[in-house]
Amino acid sequence: MAAPSRVVRIGVVADSHVGECLPSLPPEVGERLAGVDLILHAGDITDVAVLRHLGRIAPVVAVQGDHDRDGGIVLPRSRVVRAGGRRIGLTHGRRLRAVEMAAALASLATGEPRLLGFHRALRSRFAKVDCIVHGHLHIPLCRVVGGVLVFSPGAVYVPEGDPGYGTGPGARAYLRFRRHQASEMREPAVGLIEVGPDRLVASILPLAMDRPPRVVGAV
């Protein structure tokens, strides 16, 4: 890892779903992450070619998503990475199915993300960290929980751009929920964390290159 005296730039990727939903990793991912020191992938890779592709940009640390075993990918569920003098927890974010169903129903009923303790649950998975990176929800989120920055950039794959996305009642309900979200919550994106002894800042990098990056959290 780079010396902790300087700021380390960490690219964040989540829910790429290549081979399952996307034919390949969009080229904009590489453009957005050019020059980073490290890349974290928060699961639902679904094709090991994604890791090879990202590895040509920077070293990659990845964790298991709930779709990855179908693609023959077996990785740790959680990892802790040291960079810039900080400790960063990495996990996908899946919870028990009953909890996820309850959160989904509450979100559909209100038209807003109702996470039912999601961030607290992630915080409980790691003992001493400065930041937690996750995916799974396909929407960008950034909150400070107990002094820890909990961050997801959203997803590389979003269903709005997929004409083959499911047509069943569950898929229709999910799309209806997403239509209530602001447009920036529904666009494909990756993330950037700038980390050092005196700096920990998270930004979202939309894959639409005409859209500017936006800082969403800092501790």
C-alpha positions in Angstrom: 0.0 0.0 0.0 1.0 3.6 -0.5 2.7 5.4 2.4 0.1 6.8 4.9 1.6 10.3 4.6 -0.2 11.0 1.3 -3.8 10.7 0.2 -4.7 7.4 -1.4 -7.3 7.3 -4.1 -9.5 4.2 -4.0 -12.0 3.4 -6.7 -15.2 1.7 -5.6 -17.2 -0.6 -7.9 -20.4 -2.5 -6.9 -23.0 -4.7 -8.7 -21.4 -5.0 -12.1 -23.4 -8.1 -13.1 -21.3 -8.7 -16.2 -22.3 -11.8 -18.1 -25.6 -12.0 -16.2 -27.1 -8.6 -17.1 -24.4 -6.7 -18.9 -22.3 -8.1 -21.8 -19.1 -6.4 -20.5 -17.8 -3.8 -18.1 -18.7 -0.4 -19.6 -15.6 1.5 -20.8 -16.6 4.5 -18.7 -15.7 2.5 -15.6 -12.0 2.5 -16.7 -12.2 6.2 -17.6 -13.6 7.2 -14.3 -11.1 5.1 -12.3 -8.0 6.0 -14.2 -5.2 6.8 -11.9 -6.6 5.3 -8.7 -4.2 3.5 -6.4 -6.6 0.6 -5.4 -10.0 -0.7 -6.5 -12.6 -2.2 -4.1 -15.4 -4.3 -5.7 -18.3 -4.8 -3.3 -19.8 -7.9 -4.9 -22.1 -9.2 -7.6 -19.2 -9.4 -10.0 -20.7 -12.5 -11.8 -17.8 -12.8 -14.2 -14.1 -13.1 -13.2 -13.3 -11.1 -16.4 -14.4 -8.0 -14.4 -11.6 -8.5 -11.9 -9.0 -9.0 -14.7 -10.3 -5.9 -16.4 -10.1 -3.8 -13.2 -6.8 -5.3 -12.3 -5.3 -3.6 -15.4 -6.2 -0.3 -13.8 -5.0 -0.9 -10.2 -4.8 -3.7 -7.7 -8.3 -5.1 -6.8 -9.8 -6.3 -3.5 -13.2 -7.9 -3.9 -15.9 -9.7 -1.8 -18.7 -12.1 -2.5 -22.0 -10.9 -3.7 -25.3 -12.9 -3.6 -25.2 -13.6 -7.4 -21.5 -14.6 -7.6 -21.6 -18.3 -6.8 -23.8 -18.8 -9.8 -20.9 -17.6 -11.9 -18.4 -19.8 -10.0 -16.9 -16.9 -8.1 -16.1 -17.7 -4.4 -14.6 -14.9 -2.3 -14.7 -13.8 1.3 -18.0 -12.2 2.5 -16.1 -9.4 4.2 -12.6 -8.0 4.2 -10.7 -5.2 5.9 -8.3 -3.1 3.8 -5.6 -0.8 5.2 -4.9 2.3 3.1 -3.7 5.8 3.8 -3.4 5.0 7.5 -7.1 4.0 7.7 -9.0 0.7 7.9 -11.8 0.2 5.4 -14.4 -2.6 5.7 -15.7 -4.1 2.5 -18.8 -6.2 2.2 -21.7 -6.7 -0.2 -24.5 -6.0 2.2 -27.0 -8.8 1.9 -29.1 -9.6 5.0 -31.5 -12.3 5.9 -34.3 -12.7 3.3 -37.1 -11.9 5.8 -35.4 -8.6 6.7 -34.8 -7.7 3.1 -38.5 -8.5 2.2 -39.7 -6.3 5.0 -37.5 -3.4 3.9 -38.6 -3.8 0.3 -42.3 -3.7 1.2 -41.8 -0.7 3.5 -39.9 1.1 0.7 -42.6 0.3 -1.9 -45.3 1.5 0.5 -43.6 4.9 1.1 -41.8 5.4 -2.2 -38.6 6.1 -0.2 -35.7 3.8 0.8 -36.7 2.2 4.1 -33.6 0.2 5.1 -34.7 -1.0 8.6 -31.4 -0.7 10.3 -29.3 -1.6 7.2 -26.4 0.7 8.1 -26.3 -0.3 11.7 -26.2 -4.0 10.6 -23.2 -3.3 8.4 -21.5 -1.4 11.2 -21.9 -4.4 13.5 -19.9 -6.6 11.0 -16.7 -4.8 11.6 -14.9 -4.0 14.9 -12.6 -1.1 14.3 -12.8 0.6 10.9 -13.0 4.1 9.6 -15.1 3.4 6.6 -17.4 0.6 5.3 -18.0 0.1 1.6 -21.0 -1.9 0.3 -23.2 -2.6 -2.7 -26.3 -4.7 -3.1 -29.0 -2.0 -3.1 -28.2 -0.5 -6.5 -28.7 3.0 -5.2 -26.0 5.4 -3.9 -25.9 5.9 -0.1 -23.6 7.6 2.3 -24.1 7.9 6.0 -22.0 8.3 9.1 -22.8 5.6 11.7 -21.0 5.8 15.0 -18.3 7.9 13.5 -17.8 5.5 10.6 -18.5 6.5 7.0 -20.7 3.9 5.3 -20.7 4.3 1.5 -22.1 2.7 -1.6 -21.6 4.5 -5.0 -24.7 2.8 -6.4 -24.2 0.2 -9.1 -22.6 -0.3 -12.5 -25.8 -2.2 -13.6 -29.2 -0.5 -13.2 -32.4 -2.0 -14.4 -33.7 1.1 -16.1 -31.2 0.6 -18.9 -32.0 -3.1 -19.4 -34.9 -3.9 -21.8 -34.6 -7.5 -20.7 -35.2 -6.8 -17.0 -37.8 -9.0 -15.4 -41.5 -8.5 -16.1 -42.9 -10.2 -13.1 -44.8 -8.5 -10.3 -41.6 -8.2 -8.2 -39.7 -6.6 -11.0 -42.5 -4.2 -11.8 -42.8 -3.2 -8.2 -39.1 -2.6 -7.9 -39.1 -0.4 -11.0 -42.1 1.5 -9.6 -40.2 2.2 -6.4 -37.1 3.4 -8.3 -39.2 5.8 -10.4 -39.9 7.7 -7.1 -36.1 8.3 -6.6 -34.2 11.3 -7.9 -32.6 10.7 -11.3 -29.1 10.7 -9.8 -30.2 7.8 -7.6 -30.9 5.7 -10.7 -27.9 6.3 -12.9 -25.0 3.8 -13.2 -22.0 5.0 -11.3 -18.8 4.0 -9.5 -17.2 5.7 -6.6 -14.0 7.3 -5.3 -12.7 7.4 -1.7 -9.8 9.7 -0.9 -8.2 8.6 2.3 -5.3 9.8 4.4 -4.5 10.5 8.1 -6.5 13.7 7.9 -8.9 13.0 5.0 -11.6 10.5 4.3 -14.0 11.8 1.5 -16.4 9.7 -0.6 -17.6 10.8 -4.1 -19.9 9.3 -6.7 -18.7 9.2 -10.3 -21.6 8.8 -12.7 -20.7 6.7 -15.7 -22.3 9.3 -18.0 -19.1 11.3 -18.6 -21.0 14.6 -19.0 -22.2 14.3 -15.4 -19.9 15.8 -12.8 -18.6 13.8 -9.8 -20.3 14.7 -6.5 -18.9 14.5 -3.0 -21.5 12.8 -0.8 -19.7 12.3 2.6 -16.7 12.9 4.7 -15.4 12.3 8.2 
